[in-house]
Amino acid sequence: MQDNVRVTVVGAGVVGCATALQIQQKLPNATVSIVAAHTSPDTTSNVAAGMVIPPFIPDTTLSSQKQWFRDTFSHFLRLIKDHHAGIYLTNGYQLYNATYNEIPFWTADVFGLRAVTNEELAMFPGCSHGFHFTTLKCEVTTYLAYLMHRLTALGVNIIEKHLCDLFELEGQADVIVLCAGMGSAHLISDPDLCPIRGQVVKVYAPSLHTFVRVGDGITYIYPGAGGMVTLGGIKAAGDGDLRVRDSETRDILARCFTVMPFLKNAIGDSKNDEFALKDERKNFLCNSGCVKTTWGRDHETGWRVGVGLRPFRKQVRLDRLWLRGSQGQRMRLVTCYGHGGGGISLHWGSATEAADRVLDWIQDPEGKGVQDAWPANRIPAKL
Ligand SMILES: Cc1cc2nc3c(=O)[nH]c(=O)nc-3n(C[C@H](O)[C@H](O)[C@H](O)COP(=O)(O)OP(=O)(O)OC[C@H]3O[C@@H](n4cnc5c(N)ncnc54)[C@H](O)[C@@H]3O)c2cc1C
């Protein structure tokens, strides 16, 4: 196959945008486009806290996770000098209580990691040990605007369209790259993709500069741009409900105040959050099953509350596949989805690999030995 191929990336979250950008950079003669039901600020990526601290993904090789994290960390480091990119250095605490003990793989790559002292621990009731370190924070909405700007400058066409079936792209693309997060479950048969519901509260606390994360990120306080601080979190596996839950907002606030008692005094007036909410408390789950995020205002405090579904898979699906149709037709497919709670921290590295799989299709267009996959609604009966 020639390198002037037509490549369509499905999805415009961090994974889709980064993948499209790297494909266009590796294949300048290719015609790359993105098709996405929703673009920023309405993707799951936009609701992410944006901390560059990945969770461990059980069946994805540790070497891949380390590589993707390192590549993403280096990519973000290169961007901190560009204030349009929304990437900042941030420092703070990873804390544990006695019942939770691990040395996460990413500790090898962050800066200045050291054990916390007893004096520091005294500030955080209930925590028995932990680390202090510097990592990066991504303001995802700013970062996605930056990526989209780079994509359009390179001539990548971004089309807002909900696909019911990947075969809608038949005849328009030589290779399809599926980066649709949770939406992938409707486009390819994959029983292993599962939502992990998350809810965050955004408060204005401009004097707070140090992040705190407890255990595997079940409770966190992440200062961000403009004095806004993200409080979390909720991790409900198998829960696909995008409605804001007041009980969870109360629970998040209570847990954060317990871990960091001085947070209460640091919080300012909710009128300082200037984010415009066009569709307050609306459930954005479309009839077609295409997932957006939900933003609402908490009735009691007025703070902004966001809900998103982490696209979790025990093994991130980074594959080169033939997509088979019911009339014997087939399309060349690359998949890159299932990053769960670590899509921001891993996206750039996994996008590099996805772009390499597109190059594999160009070098080996016949794809003998490449495995088959089917759209979710068209799995052959014999399987
Ligand atoms: C509350 C919360 C906090 C988080 N915090 C962090 C964090 O601090 N650090 C971190 O690393 N990660 C975090 N994450 C995880 C991170 O948000 C995800 O891993 C990441 O956003 C996944 O990106 P994506 O591009 O794969 O998917 P998405 O952002 O969901 O993008 C999917 C794209 O596919 C499109 N699409 C879907 N279906 C279709 C269809 N049928 N047709 C056309 N287009 C379609 C969508 O419109 C969208 O454009 C958090 C997640 C949540 C919910």
The ligand as a Gaussian input file, in Angstrom:
#p B3LYP/6-31G(d) Opt

LIG

0 1
 C      -13.863000      11.335000      36.949000
 C      -12.687000      10.916000      36.120000
 C      -11.407000      11.328000      36.486000
 C      -10.299000      10.918000      35.746000
 N       -9.070000      11.358000      36.114000
 C       -7.962000      10.968000      35.405000
 C       -6.661000      11.430000      35.778000
 O       -6.506000      12.221000      36.713000
 N       -5.601000      10.960000      35.074000
 C       -5.744000      10.089000      34.026000
 O       -4.737000       9.678000      33.437000
 N       -6.969000       9.674000      33.620000
 C       -8.077000      10.084000      34.296000
 N       -9.326000       9.650000      33.916000
 C       -9.448000       8.687000      32.805000
 C       -9.499000       9.383000      31.448000
 O      -10.480000      10.372000      31.459000
 C       -9.825000       8.358000      30.348000
 O       -8.954000       7.254000      30.421000
 C       -9.646000       9.020000      28.973000
 O      -10.411000      10.200000      28.923000
 C      -10.047000       8.090000      27.835000
 O       -9.859000       8.837000      26.658000
 P      -10.427000       8.355000      25.251000
 O       -9.946000       9.328000      24.246000
 O      -10.108000       6.909000      25.106000
 O      -12.026000       8.413000      25.416000
 P      -13.045000       9.637000      25.398000
 O      -12.479000      10.859000      26.006000
 O      -14.313000       9.096000      25.979000
 O      -13.264000       9.921000      23.856000
 C      -14.026000       9.026000      23.064000
 C      -14.330000       9.698000      21.748000
 O      -15.007000       8.750000      20.916000
 C      -16.203000       9.316000      20.406000
 N      -17.191000       8.273000      20.151000
 C      -17.676000       7.352000      21.006000
 N      -18.590000       6.573000      20.398000
 C      -18.677000       7.025000      19.125000
 C      -19.465000       6.651000      17.998000
 N      -20.345000       5.646000      18.045000
 N      -19.312000       7.352000      16.843000
 C      -18.421000       8.363000      16.756000
 N      -17.661000       8.766000      17.806000
 C      -17.783000       8.107000      18.959000
 C      -16.634000      10.275000      21.512000
 O      -17.582000      11.221000      21.006000
 C      -15.280000      10.888000      21.866000
 O      -14.941000      11.870000      20.922000
 C      -10.471000      10.067000      34.624000
 C      -11.759000       9.692000      34.227000
 C      -12.864000      10.098000      34.963000
 C      -14.223000       9.699000      34.515000

